[in-house]
Amino acid sequence: VYSLPSKKLAVLQIRSPFIKNKYRPFCQTLLSWVKSSKCARVVLLSSSHAYQRDDEQLLGTPLRYLLTPDLEKAVGGLMQELKWKEMEKVAAYPGINDTEKVLHIPGGGITKLLFTESCSKGIQMAVLLKFCSEGDNIPDAFVLVNYLNEWLQLIKSEVSASNNSTDTSSQWKIPSSWRLLFGNGLPPALF
């Protein structure tokens, strides 16, 4: 758990997989805590398997968002101004019935459950996600948090003089749990 009291921000990082049949009670407990804590809004950063994108999702940005109806009323227009792309719904039965569309987030863990439960409980939630591949996803994490920063302006973006673009990646504090994410480095005696 990380917090930034000056911004009234709390961050919960969940990196471990859930035990079968335990994810639903976890989601219910987490959302009950969100409601009892009177959180103004919840922003869920997640990912989805890049290899399971449909044709439409292969075009353009690998970033998507979802808003619960309660949050849509408050910030939906801003998402349009930012020119963000909403997560597409896909055919429930591809090739058989393409008219019935459902939300599908392959590899997103509890993301869909948290989102749908938040919709039904009236919780203001935004889901920001990135299509990712296997491997080192630290660069993907920076892309995702910079995407979040476009909206919430948590830190000031510095304009790079060399290419006139904004990059906040160097300003984020990397969680200590990311050190040795893939084990120890190679021993120098090897070379």
DOKE-756514 format. One record per residue: x negated, y, z negated of N, C-alpha, C, CB in turn. Coordinates in steps of 0.1 Angstrom, whole numbers, padded with zeros to 4 digits, always signed. Glycine has a CB too. Layout:
<nodes>
XYZXYZXYZXYZ
...
</nodes>
This chain:
<nodes>
-0009-0012+0000+0000+0000+0000-0009+0012+0000+0010+0000-0012
-0006+0022+0009-0013+0034+0010-0003+0045+0008-0021+0035+0023
-0008+0057+0003+0002+0068+0002-0005+0081+0004+0008+0068-0012
+0003+0091+0008-0002+0104+0010+0009+0113+0004-0004+0108+0026
+0008+0116-0009+0018+0123-0016+0021+0137-0010+0014+0125-0030
+0011+0144-0005+0013+0157+0001+0023+0157+0013+0000+0163+0006
+0024+0146+0020+0033+0144+0031+0045+0136+0027+0026+0138+0043
+0046+0132+0014+0057+0123+0010+0057+0110+0018+0070+0130+0010
+0046+0104+0020+0044+0093+0029+0038+0081+0021+0035+0097+0040
+0045+0070+0023+0040+0057+0018+0038+0047+0029+0049+0051+0006
+0028+0040+0029+0025+0030+0040+0023+0016+0034+0012+0034+0049
+0030+0007+0040+0029-0007+0035+0024-0015+0047+0043-0013+0031
+0012-0021+0046+0006-0028+0057+0008-0043+0054-0010-0025+0058
+0014-0050+0063+0017-0064+0062+0010-0071+0073+0032-0068+0062
+0000-0079+0069-0008-0086+0080-0007-0101+0080-0023-0082+0078
-0001-0106+0069+0000-0121+0068+0013-0126+0074-0002-0126+0054
+0013-0138+0080+0025-0144+0085+0034-0148+0073+0022-0156+0093
+0047-0149+0076+0057-0152+0066+0059-0167+0065+0070-0145+0068
+0061-0172+0053+0065-0186+0051+0079-0188+0057+0064-0191+0036
+0080-0199+0064+0093-0202+0070+0104-0202+0059+0093-0217+0076
+0115-0196+0062+0127-0194+0054+0125-0184+0042+0130-0207+0047
+0114-0177+0043+0111-0166+0032+0112-0152+0038+0098-0169+0026
+0112-0151+0051+0111-0138+0057+0124-0130+0056+0108-0139+0072
+0136-0137+0056+0149-0130+0055+0150-0125+0041+0160-0140+0058
+0148-0132+0030+0148-0126+0016+0138-0115+0015+0146-0137+0006
+0127-0116+0021+0117-0105+0020+0123-0092+0026+0104-0109+0027
+0129-0094+0038+0134-0082+0045+0146-0076+0037+0140-0086+0059
+0154-0084+0031+0165-0079+0023+0160-0072+0011+0174-0091+0018
+0149-0077+0004+0144-0071-0007+0137-0058-0003+0133-0080-0014
+0130-0058+0008+0123-0046+0012+0133-0035+0015+0114-0049+0025
+0144-0038+0023+0154-0028+0026+0162-0023+0014+0163-0033+0037
+0164-0032+0004+0170-0028-0008+0161-0018-0016+0173-0040-0018
+0148-0020-0015+0139-0011-0022+0139+0003-0014+0125-0017-0022
+0140+0002-0001+0140+0014+0007+0152+0023+0003+0140+0011+0022
+0164+0016+0002+0176+0023-0002+0175+0029-0016+0188+0014+0000
+0171+0020-0026+0170+0025-0040+0160+0036-0042+0168+0013-0049
+0150+0036-0034+0139+0046-0035+0143+0059-0028+0126+0041-0029
+0155+0058-0021+0160+0070-0013+0150+0075-0003+0163+0081-0023
+0143+0066+0004+0134+0070+0015+0142+0077+0026+0127+0057+0021
+0137+0089+0030+0144+0096+0040+0145+0089+0053+0137+0110+0043
+0134+0082+0057+0133+0074+0069+0122+0064+0068+0131+0083+0082
+0124+0054+0076+0113+0043+0077+0108+0043+0091+0119+0029+0073
+0095+0042+0093+0089+0041+0106+0081+0028+0106+0080+0053+0110
+0085+0019+0114+0079+0005+0115+0070+0005+0127+0090-0006+0115
+0057+0003+0125+0048+0001+0136+0046-0014+0138+0034+0008+0133
+0048-0018+0150+0047-0032+0153+0041-0035+0167+0061-0039+0152
+0041-0047+0171+0037-0050+0185+0045-0061+0191+0022-0055+0184
+0043-0064+0203+0050-0074+0210+0040-0080+0220+0063-0069+0218
+0042-0093+0223+0033-0100+0232+0033-0093+0246+0036-0115+0233
+0021-0089+0250+0020-0083+0263+0023-0093+0275+0006-0077+0265
+0020-0105+0273+0022-0115+0283+0037-0119+0286+0014-0127+0281
+0046-0114+0277+0060-0117+0278+0068-0105+0283+0065-0123+0265
+0061-0095+0288+0069-0084+0293+0076-0087+0306+0059-0072+0296
+0087-0081+0308+0094-0083+0321+0089-0073+0331+0110-0081+0320
+0094-0073+0344+0088-0065+0354+0089-0050+0351+0096-0068+0367
+0100-0046+0345+0102-0032+0342+0092-0027+0331+0117-0029+0337
+0089-0036+0322+0080-0032+0311+0065-0032+0315+0081-0042+0300
+0062-0038+0327+0049-0038+0332+0045-0025+0338+0047-0049+0343
+0055-0017+0341+0052-0004+0347+0051+0007+0336+0064+0000+0357
+0041+0016+0338+0040+0027+0329+0033+0024+0315+0053+0033+0326
+0037+0031+0305+0031+0030+0292+0034+0016+0285+0036+0041+0283
+0025+0011+0277+0028-0001+0270+0034+0002+0256+0015-0009+0267
+0038+0015+0254+0044+0019+0241+0059+0020+0243+0038+0032+0237
+0066+0016+0232+0081+0017+0232+0086+0021+0218+0087+0003+0236
+0098+0026+0218+0104+0029+0205+0119+0024+0204+0104+0044+0203
+0123+0023+0192+0138+0020+0189+0142+0029+0178+0140+0005+0185
+0154+0034+0178+0159+0042+0167+0173+0036+0163+0161+0057+0172
+0175+0035+0149+0188+0031+0144+0198+0043+0148+0187+0028+0129
+0211+0039+0148+0220+0050+0151+0219+0062+0142+0234+0044+0151
+0217+0060+0129+0216+0071+0120+0204+0080+0123+0215+0066+0106
+0193+0074+0127+0181+0083+0131+0183+0089+0145+0168+0074+0130
+0189+0082+0153+0192+0086+0167+0199+0100+0167+0200+0076+0175
+0208+0102+0158+0215+0114+0157+0206+0126+0153+0227+0113+0146
+0196+0123+0145+0187+0133+0139+0175+0136+0149+0181+0128+0126
+0170+0126+0155+0157+0128+0163+0158+0124+0178+0146+0122+0156
+0169+0119+0182+0170+0113+0196+0166+0123+0206+0184+0109+0198
+0169+0136+0205+0166+0146+0215+0151+0148+0215+0172+0159+0212
+0144+0147+0204+0130+0149+0204+0122+0138+0211+0125+0149+0189
+0128+0126+0210+0121+0115+0218+0122+0117+0233+0128+0101+0214
+0133+0123+0237+0135+0127+0251+0125+0137+0255+0149+0131+0254
+0123+0147+0246+0113+0158+0249+0099+0152+0250+0114+0168+0238
+0096+0142+0242+0083+0136+0242+0081+0127+0254+0080+0128+0229
+0092+0124+0261+0092+0115+0273+0088+0101+0269+0083+0120+0283
+0093+0097+0257+0090+0083+0252+0100+0074+0259+0091+0083+0237
+0095+0061+0259+0103+0051+0266+0110+0042+0255+0095+0043+0276
+0123+0041+0256+0130+0032+0246+0128+0017+0250+0145+0035+0246
+0127+0009+0240+0125-0006+0243+0137-0011+0251+0123-0014+0229
+0134-0017+0262+0144-0022+0271+0150-0035+0265+0139-0025+0285
+0163-0036+0267+0170-0049+0263+0168-0058+0276+0185-0047+0260
+0167-0071+0273+0165-0081+0284+0177-0090+0285+0152-0089+0282
+0179-0096+0297+0190-0105+0299+0189-0117+0289+0190-0111+0313
+0201-0119+0283+0202-0130+0273+0199-0144+0279+0216-0130+0266
+0205-0145+0291+0203-0158+0299+0198-0154+0313+0217-0165+0300
+0185-0152+0314+0179-0148+0327+0183-0158+0338+0164-0146+0326
+0187-0153+0350+0190-0161+0361+0204-0167+0361+0180-0173+0362
+0210-0168+0349+0223-0173+0347+0233-0162+0346+0224-0183+0335
+0231-0153+0336+0239-0142+0333+0230-0130+0330+0249-0144+0322
+0228-0121+0340+0219-0110+0338+0226-0098+0332+0212-0106+0351
+0239-0099+0330+0247-0087+0326+0246-0086+0310+0261-0087+0330
+0246-0097+0303+0245-0096+0289+0231-0094+0284+0250-0110+0282
+0228-0082+0278+0215-0078+0274+0213-0079+0259+0212-0064+0279
+0201-0083+0255+0198-0084+0240+0184-0078+0238+0198-0099+0236
+0182-0074+0225+0169-0069+0221+0160-0081+0219+0170-0061+0208
+0148-0081+0225+0139-0092+0224+0125-0086+0222+0139-0101+0237
+0119-0090+0210+0106-0085+0206+0097-0097+0204+0106-0076+0194
+0092-0104+0214+0084-0116+0212+0071-0113+0205+0082-0123+0225
+0068-0120+0195+0055-0118+0187+0057-0107+0177+0044-0115+0197
+0068-0101+0176+0070-0090+0167+0074-0093+0153+0081-0081+0172
+0073-0106+0149+0075-0110+0136+0089-0106+0131+0065-0105+0126
+0089-0099+0119+0102-0095+0113+0108-0082+0118+0100-0094+0098
+0101-0077+0129+0105-0063+0134+0120-0063+0138+0097-0060+0146
+0125-0073+0146+0138-0072+0151+0148-0074+0139+0141-0084+0161
+0145-0083+0129+0154-0084+0118+0155-0072+0109+0149-0096+0109
+0143-0065+0107+0143-0053+0099+0151-0042+0106+0129-0048+0096
+0150-0041+0119+0157-0031+0127+0172-0034+0127+0152-0031+0142
+0176-0046+0130+0191-0049+0131+0197-0047+0117+0193-0063+0136
+0190-0051+0106+0195-0050+0093+0196-0035+0089+0186-0057+0082
+0186-0027+0093+0187-0012+0091+0198-0006+0098+0173-0006+0095
+0201-0011+0110+0212-0005+0117+0225-0008+0110+0213-0012+0132
+0227-0020+0104+0239-0023+0097+0240-0017+0083+0241-0038+0096
+0229-0014+0077+0229-0008+0064+0228+0008+0064+0217-0013+0056
+0228+0014+0076+0228+0028+0076+0214+0034+0073+0238+0034+0068
+0203+0027+0074+0190+0032+0071+0184+0038+0083+0181+0020+0066
+0178+0050+0081+0172+0057+0093+0158+0050+0095+0170+0072+0090
+0158+0043+0106+0145+0036+0109+0142+0038+0124+0146+0021+0107
+0129+0041+0126+0123+0041+0139+0113+0029+0140+0116+0055+0143
+0113+0022+0151+0103+0012+0154+0095+0017+0165+0110-0002+0158
+0082+0018+0163+0073+0022+0174+0064+0009+0177+0063+0034+0170
+0064+0005+0189+0056-0007+0192+0048-0006+0204+0066-0019+0193
+0038-0015+0205+0029-0016+0216+0028-0030+0221+0015-0010+0212
+0028-0032+0234+0026-0045+0240+0011-0048+0238+0031-0046+0255
+0008-0059+0231-0006-0062+0228-0010-0076+0233-0009-0061+0213
-0023-0078+0235-0028-0091+0239-0035-0097+0226-0038-0091+0251
-0039-0110+0227-0046-0116+0216-0060-0110+0215-0047-0131+0218
-0066-0111+0203-0080-0106+0201-0081-0095+0192-0086-0102+0215
-0091-0087+0193-0093-0075+0185-0083-0064+0188-0108-0070+0186
-0073-0062+0179-0063-0052+0182-0065-0039+0174-0050-0058+0177
-0077-0037+0170-0080-0024+0163-0078-0012+0173-0095-0024+0158
-0083-0013+0185-0080-0002+0194-0065+0000+0196-0087-0004+0208
-0057-0011+0197-0043-0010+0198-0036-0003+0186-0036-0024+0200
-0042-0005+0174-0037+0001+0162-0039+0016+0163-0044-0004+0150
-0050+0021+0168-0053+0035+0170-0043+0041+0180-0067+0038+0174
-0041+0034+0191-0032+0039+0201-0018+0041+0195-0031+0029+0213
-0014+0031+0187+0000+0031+0180+0001+0042+0170+0003+0018+0174
-0009+0044+0162-0009+0055+0152-0010+0069+0158-0020+0053+0141
-0017+0070+0169-0017+0082+0177-0004+0085+0183-0028+0082+0187
+0003+0075+0187+0017+0076+0192+0026+0082+0182+0022+0062+0198
+0025+0076+0170+0032+0081+0158+0029+0095+0155+0029+0072+0146
+0017+0099+0156+0012+0113+0153+0018+0123+0163-0003+0113+0153
+0020+0118+0176+0027+0127+0186+0040+0132+0180+0029+0120+0199
+0047+0123+0173+0060+0127+0168+0060+0134+0155+0069+0114+0167
+0053+0128+0145+0053+0133+0131+0042+0143+0128+0052+0122+0122
+0032+0144+0136+0022+0154+0134+0016+0153+0120+0027+0169+0136
+0011+0140+0117+0005+0138+0104-0008+0144+0102+0004+0123+0102
-0016+0144+0113-0029+0151+0113-0030+0159+0126-0041+0140+0113
-0038+0170+0125-0039+0179+0137-0048+0172+0148-0046+0192+0133
-0043+0173+0160-0051+0168+0171-0061+0178+0175-0041+0164+0183
-0073+0173+0177-0084+0181+0182-0086+0180+0197-0098+0178+0175
-0086+0191+0204-0088+0190+0219-0102+0188+0222-0082+0203+0225
-0105+0178+0230-0119+0175+0234-0123+0184+0245-0120+0160+0239
-0134+0191+0243-0139+0201+0253-0143+0194+0266-0150+0209+0248
-0148+0182+0265-0153+0175+0277-0142+0171+0287-0161+0162+0273
-0131+0166+0282-0121+0162+0292-0107+0168+0289-0119+0147+0291
-0106+0178+0280-0094+0186+0278-0083+0177+0273-0090+0194+0290
-0086+0166+0266-0075+0158+0260-0076+0158+0245-0077+0143+0266
-0065+0153+0239-0065+0153+0225-0067+0139+0220-0051+0158+0219
-0075+0137+0210-0078+0124+0204-0079+0125+0189-0090+0118+0210
-0071+0117+0182-0071+0118+0167-0078+0105+0161-0057+0120+0161
-0082+0096+0170-0087+0083+0165-0098+0084+0155-0092+0075+0177
-0107+0094+0156-0118+0095+0147-0114+0101+0134-0129+0103+0153
-0102+0106+0133-0098+0113+0121-0090+0103+0111-0089+0124+0124
-0086+0092+0116-0079+0082+0108-0089+0075+0099-0071+0072+0116
-0084+0072+0086-0092+0064+0077-0089+0049+0079-0089+0068+0062
-0099+0042+0082-0097+0027+0085-0095+0020+0072-0109+0022+0093
-0085+0011+0071-0083+0004+0059-0095-0006+0056-0070-0005+0060
-0099-0007+0043-0110-0015+0040-0108-0030+0044-0114-0014+0025
-0095-0034+0045-0092-0048+0048-0096-0051+0063-0077-0050+0046
-0099-0041+0071-0102-0043+0085-0117-0046+0086-0099-0031+0093
-0125-0044+0075-0139-0047+0076-0140-0063+0077-0147-0042+0064
-0149-0067+0085-0151-0082+0087-0139-0089+0090-0157-0088+0074
-0130-0082+0099-0118-0088+0103-0120-0101+0110-0111-0078+0112
-0131-0103+0116-0134-0115+0123-0145-0123+0117-0137-0113+0138
-0147-0121+0104-0158-0128+0097-0170-0119+0096-0161-0141+0103
-0181-0125+0091-0193-0118+0089-0200-0116+0103-0203-0126+0080
-0208-0106+0104-0216-0104+0117-0226-0115+0119-0222-0090+0116
-0232-0115+0130-0242-0125+0133-0255-0122+0125-0246-0125+0148
-0261-0132+0120-0273-0130+0112-0285-0125+0121-0277-0143+0104
-0292-0115+0117-0303-0110+0125-0314-0120+0128-0310-0098+0118
-0315-0131+0120-0325-0141+0122-0322-0149+0135-0326-0150+0110
-0310-0148+0140-0306-0155+0152-0313-0150+0164-0291-0155+0154
-0317-0137+0164-0323-0131+0176-0338-0130+0174-0317-0117+0178
</nodes>
